[in-house]
Amino acid sequence: MLNNSLSTGRRKTAIARVYLIEGKGKIIINERPASEYFPRLVLQKSVKQPLELVNMIDRFDVHIAVHGGGLSGQADAIKMGIARALLKLDNELRTKLKRAGCLTRDSRQKERKKYGQKAARARFQFSKR
C-alpha cells in the first residue's frame, strides 16, 4: 500500500488538486488551515467527509490547491479529490465512498445568458400595449 497520493476533483468551475501525505490529520487549503479557509461548518464537514467515512482522519495530512468557483463548489471539488486520492491508496474503499456520493462528478454548470432575454431562461416582461 502506498503512503502518498495525488488526485484532482472538480465541481462547477472549481478545480482542486489534492495531495494525501501520511501524517496527523492536518488539512491545509491554499496555505491556510481548513477552518480558516472555510468559515462555515457545513463546508468544513463536507471536506472531511471522505476521510471520516473510512476512519482515516488522523492518518493523513491533506494539502490542497484549489481555484475557481465559489466556496461551495470548491468544498465539493475538494471532497471529490480526497475521495479519489483515497481510492488510489486502497481500492477496497470504493463501495463506501461511492455509496456516500463522494465519487460522483456533479457536472451541473451555469447555463449561459441568451441574447434578447433577461437571463438564461427568464424573459423580459411582455407588454401587450
N, CA, C and O of each residue as an XYZ file, in Angstrom:
516
protein
N       0.843     -1.194      0.000
C       0.000      0.000      0.000
C       0.884      1.252      0.000
O       1.804      1.369      0.810
N       0.600      2.177     -0.906
C       1.346      3.430     -0.988
C       1.056      4.292      0.226
O       0.105      4.026      0.961
N       1.857      5.318      0.445
C       1.587      6.212      1.567
C       1.356      7.653      1.134
O       1.045      8.495      1.976
N       1.497      7.965     -0.151
C       1.215      9.294     -0.673
C       0.356      9.177     -1.920
O       0.448      8.197     -2.658
N      -0.488     10.192     -2.154
C      -1.363     10.129     -3.324
C      -1.686     11.537     -3.803
O      -1.781     12.472     -3.007
N      -1.854     11.676     -5.116
C      -2.225     12.945     -5.733
C      -3.469     12.718     -6.576
O      -3.554     11.729     -7.305
N      -4.436     13.628     -6.481
C      -5.667     13.472     -7.243
C      -6.293     14.832     -7.527
O      -5.900     15.852     -6.961
N      -7.292     14.813     -8.433
C      -7.985     16.036     -8.823
C      -9.481     15.875     -8.623
O     -10.039     14.809     -8.884
N     -10.132     16.940     -8.158
C     -11.585     16.950     -8.034
C     -12.137     18.198     -8.698
O     -11.494     19.248     -8.693
N     -13.342     18.082     -9.275
C     -13.957     19.238     -9.943
C     -15.419     19.362     -9.565
O     -16.100     18.368     -9.311
N     -15.897     20.618     -9.530
C     -17.309     20.911     -9.303
C     -17.572     22.316     -9.804
O     -16.848     23.245     -9.444
N     -18.604     22.492    -10.637
C     -18.889     23.780    -11.285
C     -17.617     24.273    -11.962
O     -17.117     23.598    -12.862
N     -17.078     25.417    -11.568
C     -15.840     25.895    -12.194
C     -14.650     25.765    -11.248
O     -13.579     26.298    -11.535
N     -14.816     25.072    -10.137
C     -13.742     24.894     -9.160
C     -12.928     23.645     -9.489
O     -13.478     22.606     -9.853
N     -11.614     23.767     -9.354
C     -10.708     22.645     -9.575
C      -9.792     22.538     -8.359
O      -9.172     23.520     -7.951
N      -9.711     21.334     -7.782
C      -8.884     21.111     -6.597
C      -7.852     20.032     -6.876
O      -8.191     18.942     -7.336
N      -6.584     20.341     -6.595
C      -5.517     19.344     -6.628
C      -5.251     18.931     -5.187
O      -4.933     19.767     -4.341
N      -5.383     17.640     -4.916
C      -5.315     17.134     -3.544
C      -4.097     16.224     -3.386
O      -3.906     15.291     -4.166
N      -3.274     16.503     -2.369
C      -2.113     15.695     -2.039
C      -2.350     15.047     -0.683
O      -2.478     15.749      0.320
N      -2.413     13.723     -0.634
C      -2.535     12.987      0.627
C      -1.143     12.527      1.029
O      -0.457     11.851      0.263
N      -0.732     12.898      2.233
C       0.586     12.536      2.747
C       0.387     11.949      4.131
O      -0.403     12.472      4.917
N       1.091     10.871      4.441
C       0.951     10.299      5.780
C       1.318     11.339      6.819
O       2.341     12.016      6.711
N       0.455     11.457      7.843
C       0.681     12.474      8.862
C      -0.291     12.338     10.013
O      -0.670     11.235     10.405
N      -0.694     13.503     10.557
C      -1.514     13.502     11.769
C      -2.920     14.052     11.575
O      -3.643     14.215     12.558
N      -3.335     14.344     10.342
C      -4.704     14.780     10.111
C      -4.884     16.262      9.847
O      -6.001     16.770      9.948
N      -3.807     16.975      9.508
C      -3.937     18.393      9.190
C      -4.478     18.568      7.778
O      -4.061     17.862      6.859
N      -5.406     19.506      7.602
C      -5.928     19.817      6.278
C      -5.556     21.265      5.962
O      -6.010     22.197      6.627
N      -4.726     21.436      4.937
C      -4.242     22.764      4.541
C      -4.785     23.067      3.146
O      -4.562     22.305      2.205
N      -5.505     24.194      3.024
C      -6.089     24.597      1.745
C      -5.478     25.939      1.346
O      -5.614     26.924      2.071
N      -4.815     25.976      0.211
C      -4.142     27.194     -0.284
C      -3.304     27.859      0.811
O      -3.406     29.062      1.053
N      -2.479     27.048      1.461
C      -1.556     27.518      2.510
C      -2.261     28.032      3.767
O      -1.639     28.726      4.571
N      -3.543     27.707      3.956
C      -4.283     28.115      5.159
C      -4.986     26.901      5.753
O      -5.343     25.984      5.014
N      -5.195     26.869      7.074
C      -5.942     25.756      7.676
C      -7.379     25.730      7.147
O      -7.937     26.774      6.807
N      -7.968     24.550      7.081
C      -9.318     24.394      6.532
C     -10.337     25.215      7.309
O     -11.256     25.780      6.716
N     -10.185     25.290      8.636
C     -11.139     26.041      9.453
C     -11.091     27.538      9.155
O     -12.084     28.244      9.331
N      -9.938     28.015      8.706
C      -9.804     29.430      8.349
C     -10.303     29.678      6.922
O     -10.927     30.703      6.647
N     -10.023     28.732      6.017
C     -10.411     28.899      4.615
C     -11.921     28.788      4.435
O     -12.520     29.567      3.693
N     -12.544     27.805      5.124
C     -13.997     27.628      5.078
C     -14.582     28.018      6.428
O     -14.548     27.214      7.360
N     -15.121     29.233      6.561
C     -15.669     29.654      7.849
C     -16.935     28.893      8.245
O     -17.226     28.764      9.434
N     -17.699     28.384      7.258
C     -18.939     27.668      7.574
C     -18.645     26.214      7.931
O     -17.887     25.538      7.235
N     -19.251     25.735      9.025
C     -19.028     24.367      9.498
C     -19.491     23.322      8.487
O     -18.889     22.254      8.375
N     -20.563     23.630      7.750
C     -21.100     22.688      6.759
C     -20.035     22.371      5.708
O     -19.876     21.216      5.312
N     -19.312     23.390      5.258
C     -18.278     23.191      4.245
C     -17.077     22.443      4.825
O     -16.461     21.629      4.137
N     -16.745     22.718      6.092
C     -15.652     22.007      6.755
C     -15.979     20.519      6.873
O     -15.118     19.668      6.647
N     -17.229     20.210      7.229
C     -17.655     18.811      7.347
C     -17.635     18.122      5.993
O     -17.249     16.958      5.889
N     -18.052     18.841      4.951
C     -18.071     18.292      3.603
C     -16.668     17.887      3.157
O     -16.488     16.845      2.527
N     -15.683     18.710      3.484
C     -14.294     18.439      3.114
C     -13.777     17.194      3.844
O     -13.051     16.393      3.257
N     -14.144     17.029      5.112
C     -13.649     15.909      5.920
C     -14.421     14.613      5.703
O     -13.959     13.551      6.121
N     -15.578     14.673      5.063
C     -16.467     13.516      4.943
C     -15.790     12.240      4.409
O     -15.940     11.185      5.025
N     -15.050     12.296      3.284
C     -14.441     11.050      2.782
C     -13.474     10.407      3.780
O     -13.433      9.184      3.911
N     -12.697     11.240      4.483
C     -11.744     10.709      5.466
C     -12.460     10.092      6.663
O     -12.029      9.062      7.181
N     -13.554     10.717      7.103
C     -14.312     10.191      8.240
C     -15.020      8.888      7.877
O     -15.138      7.993      8.714
N     -15.492      8.774      6.634
C     -16.176      7.557      6.199
C     -15.291      6.325      6.318
O     -15.761      5.250      6.691
N     -14.017      6.479      6.003
C     -13.098      5.338      6.000
C     -12.188      5.324      7.233
O     -11.211      4.576      7.276
N     -12.508      6.148      8.232
C     -11.775      6.214      9.508
C     -10.275      6.456      9.325
O      -9.447      5.784      9.941
N      -9.939      7.419      8.473
C      -8.529      7.754      8.250
C      -8.252      9.231      8.495
O      -7.294      9.785      7.954
N      -9.086      9.865      9.307
C      -8.964     11.313      9.542
C      -7.633     11.674     10.215
O      -7.089     12.749      9.963
N      -7.101     10.780     11.074
C      -5.852     11.061     11.785
C      -4.638     10.426     11.126
O      -3.532     10.507     11.659
N      -4.831      9.798      9.979
C      -3.737      9.074      9.344
C      -3.021      9.873      8.268
O      -1.858      9.610      7.961
N      -3.721     10.855      7.692
C      -3.144     11.597      6.565
C      -3.199     13.102      6.790
O      -4.149     13.626      7.372
N      -2.156     13.786      6.314
C      -2.194     15.236      6.160
C      -2.654     15.480      4.733
O      -2.235     14.778      3.813
N      -3.514     16.472      4.545
C      -4.048     16.765      3.219
C      -3.633     18.183      2.838
O      -3.947     19.145      3.538
N      -2.927     18.296      1.723
C      -2.547     19.602      1.184
C      -3.327     19.808     -0.108
O      -3.303     18.963     -1.002
N      -4.018     20.943     -0.194
C      -4.927     21.176     -1.311
C      -4.619     22.513     -1.967
O      -4.414     23.523     -1.294
N      -4.590     22.498     -3.294
C      -4.507     23.730     -4.078
C      -5.817     23.806     -4.858
O      -6.088     22.964     -5.714
N      -6.625     24.817     -4.559
C      -7.935     24.929     -5.195
C      -8.090     26.321     -5.786
O      -7.644     27.309     -5.202
N      -8.736     26.393     -6.965
C      -9.010     27.692     -7.588
C     -10.297     27.605     -8.387
O     -10.751     26.520     -8.749
N     -10.872     28.760     -8.655
C     -12.101     28.834     -9.451
C     -13.336     28.613     -8.603
O     -13.273     27.978     -7.550
N     -14.462     29.141     -9.067
C     -15.740     28.923     -8.396
C     -15.853     29.628     -7.067
O     -15.012     30.452     -6.707
N     -16.911     29.292     -6.339
C     -17.143     29.852     -5.014
C     -16.785     28.836     -3.951
O     -16.257     27.767     -4.258
N     -17.069     29.163     -2.708
C     -16.684     28.298     -1.601
C     -17.386     26.944     -1.649
O     -16.767     25.916     -1.377
N     -18.667     26.935     -1.992
C     -19.421     25.685     -2.028
C     -18.893     24.744     -3.115
O     -18.713     23.550     -2.873
N     -18.650     25.278     -4.293
C     -18.098     24.479     -5.383
C     -16.703     23.972     -5.047
O     -16.356     22.837     -5.372
N     -15.903     24.811     -4.396
C     -14.555     24.416     -4.013
C     -14.586     23.293     -2.989
O     -13.794     22.354     -3.069
N     -15.504     23.385     -2.022
C     -15.625     22.343     -0.994
C     -15.983     20.999     -1.630
O     -15.418     19.969     -1.263
N     -16.910     21.005     -2.573
C     -17.299     19.763     -3.246
C     -16.169     19.219     -4.120
O     -15.991     18.005     -4.220
N     -15.411     20.106     -4.748
C     -14.274     19.676     -5.559
C     -13.214     19.020     -4.675
O     -12.618     18.011     -5.052
N     -12.986     19.601     -3.501
C     -12.014     19.049     -2.556
C     -12.473     17.682     -2.058
O     -11.680     16.746     -1.955
N     -13.766     17.582     -1.750
C     -14.332     16.309     -1.277
C     -14.092     15.205     -2.303
O     -13.682     14.099     -1.951
N     -14.349     15.512     -3.570
C     -14.153     14.535     -4.634
C     -12.667     14.191     -4.800
O     -12.317     13.029     -5.009
N     -11.809     15.188     -4.706
C     -10.370     14.962     -4.841
C      -9.822     14.072     -3.737
O      -9.002     13.192     -3.997
N     -10.269     14.295     -2.507
C      -9.826     13.463     -1.381
C     -10.290     12.022     -1.575
O      -9.529     11.080     -1.351
N     -11.550     11.858     -1.995
C     -12.092     10.514     -2.217
C     -11.299      9.781     -3.299
O     -10.987      8.600     -3.150
N     -10.975     10.477     -4.378
C     -10.202      9.849     -5.463
C      -8.787      9.497     -5.009
O      -8.247      8.463     -5.404
N      -8.186     10.352     -4.181
C      -6.842     10.084     -3.667
C      -6.856      8.860     -2.752
O      -5.939      8.040     -2.791
N      -7.901      8.740     -1.928
C      -8.028      7.567     -1.053
C      -8.172      6.289     -1.878
O      -7.635      5.243     -1.514
N      -8.898      6.382     -2.988
C      -9.070      5.221     -3.867
C      -7.737      4.747     -4.442
O      -7.508      3.546     -4.584
N      -6.865      5.694     -4.769
C      -5.559      5.315     -5.298
C      -4.744      4.547     -4.261
O      -3.953      3.670     -4.606
N      -4.946      4.888     -2.981
C      -4.235      4.204     -1.909
C      -4.801      2.805     -1.653
O      -4.051      1.848     -1.463
N      -6.143      2.698     -1.651
C      -6.781      1.420     -1.335
C      -8.093      1.303     -2.110
O      -9.058      2.005     -1.808
N      -8.131      0.432     -3.090
C      -9.310      0.281     -3.946
C     -10.491     -0.376     -3.228
O     -11.615     -0.341     -3.728
N     -10.243     -0.975     -2.055
C     -11.305     -1.614     -1.267
C     -12.300     -0.586     -0.716
O     -13.421     -0.945     -0.354
N     -11.904      0.673     -0.650
C     -12.751      1.728     -0.080
C     -13.820      2.209     -1.057
O     -14.683      3.007     -0.692
N     -13.764      1.727     -2.293
C     -14.639      2.232     -3.352
C     -16.119      2.172     -2.999
O     -16.831      3.156     -3.199
N     -16.598      1.052     -2.483
C     -18.043      0.908     -2.217
C     -18.527      1.914     -1.179
O     -19.592      2.511     -1.340
N     -17.742      2.103     -0.107
C     -18.127      3.076      0.930
C     -18.210      4.485      0.361
O     -19.185      5.201      0.591
N     -17.188      4.874     -0.379
C     -17.127      6.229     -0.927
C     -18.191      6.444     -1.999
O     -18.773      7.525     -2.094
N     -18.441      5.419     -2.799
C     -19.439      5.523     -3.868
C     -20.844      5.677     -3.283
O     -21.629      6.499     -3.755
N     -21.158      4.877     -2.246
C     -22.483      4.964     -1.602
C     -22.742      6.336     -0.988
O     -23.871      6.826     -0.984
N     -21.682      6.943     -0.471
C     -21.818      8.262      0.152
C     -21.872      9.384     -0.884
O     -22.122     10.539     -0.539
N     -21.636      9.043     -2.155
C     -21.704     10.043     -3.221
C     -20.455     10.882     -3.366
O     -20.494     11.949     -3.978
N     -19.349     10.419     -2.814
C     -18.104     11.190     -2.877
C     -17.383     11.053     -4.207
O     -16.533     11.881     -4.534
N     -17.707     10.022     -4.981
C     -17.002      9.792     -6.242
C     -17.787     10.263     -7.456
O     -17.272     10.244     -8.574
N     -19.028     10.684     -7.247
C     -19.867     11.096     -8.360
C     -19.547     12.537     -8.749
O     -19.591     13.441     -7.914
N     -19.228     12.740    -10.019
C     -18.929     14.088    -10.517
C     -20.237     14.804    -10.789
O     -21.014     14.372    -11.641
N     -20.489     15.892    -10.078
C     -21.691     16.691    -10.294
C     -21.383     17.653    -11.437
O     -20.704     18.661    -11.240
N     -21.882     17.341    -12.627
C     -21.475     18.076    -13.824
C     -22.346     19.286    -14.133
O     -22.200     19.901    -15.189
N     -23.252     19.635    -13.217
C     -24.120     20.788    -13.498
C     -23.306     22.076    -13.581
O     -22.500     22.378    -12.701
N     -23.534     22.822    -14.652
C     -22.856     24.092    -14.870
C     -23.902     25.190    -15.012
O     -25.072     24.912    -15.274
N     -23.478     26.424    -14.840
C     -24.380     27.540    -15.024
C     -24.721     27.678    -16.504
O     -23.831     27.653    -17.355
N     -26.005     27.823    -16.810
C     -26.433     27.972    -18.199
C     -26.167     29.413    -18.640
O     -26.374     30.357    -17.878
N     -25.714     29.561    -19.863
C     -25.350     30.900    -20.310
C     -26.579     31.756    -20.592
O     -27.651     31.238    -20.902
N     -26.410     33.082    -20.480
C     -27.474     34.027    -20.781
C     -27.653     34.096    -22.297
O     -26.675     34.115    -23.044
N     -28.920     34.134    -22.747
C     -29.202     34.227    -24.177
C     -29.529     35.673    -24.552
O     -30.071     36.425    -23.742
N     -29.197     36.054    -25.783
C     -29.486     37.415    -26.240
C     -30.996     37.570    -26.393
O     -31.701     36.609    -26.702
N     -31.489     38.803    -26.171
C     -32.925     39.079    -26.261
C     -33.684     38.593    -25.040
O     -34.914     38.635    -25.021
N     -32.973     38.133    -24.024
C     -33.608     37.652    -22.790
C     -32.914     38.297    -21.607
O     -31.814     38.838    -21.720
N     -33.595     38.222    -20.456
C     -33.080     38.815    -19.233
C     -31.949     37.956    -18.640
O     -30.959     38.483    -18.131
N     -32.111     36.646    -18.713
C     -31.126     35.710    -18.166
C     -31.125     34.454    -19.041
O     -31.537     34.506    -20.200
N     -30.665     33.331    -18.491
C     -30.587     32.108    -19.280
C     -31.968     31.672    -19.769
O     -32.135     31.282    -20.924
N     -32.947     31.743    -18.877
C     -34.305     31.332    -19.257
C     -35.345     32.425    -19.024
O     -36.395     32.426    -19.666
N     -35.065     33.350    -18.117
C     -36.025     34.415    -17.809
C     -36.126     35.384    -18.986
O     -35.111     35.826    -19.523
N     -37.349     35.707    -19.381
C     -37.566     36.635    -20.494
C     -37.866     38.024    -19.944
O     -38.192     38.189    -18.768
N     -37.748     39.023    -20.826
C     -38.205     40.367    -20.449
C     -39.728     40.330    -20.362
O     -40.376     39.546    -21.055
N     -40.292     41.176    -19.514
C     -41.740     41.182    -19.330
C     -42.429     41.616    -20.623
O     -42.034     42.592    -21.262
N     -43.481     40.856    -20.996
C     -44.213     41.125    -22.222
C     -45.305     42.161    -21.941
O     -46.057     42.054    -20.971
N     -45.368     43.159    -22.814
C     -46.393     44.172    -22.680
C     -47.245     44.182    -23.947
O     -46.730     44.359    -25.050
N     -48.552     43.990    -23.777
C     -49.450     43.913    -24.934
C     -49.673     45.313    -25.527
O     -49.794     45.462    -26.743
N     -49.726     46.324    -24.675
C     -49.953     47.687    -25.161
C     -48.829     48.626    -24.813
O     -48.882     49.807    -25.158
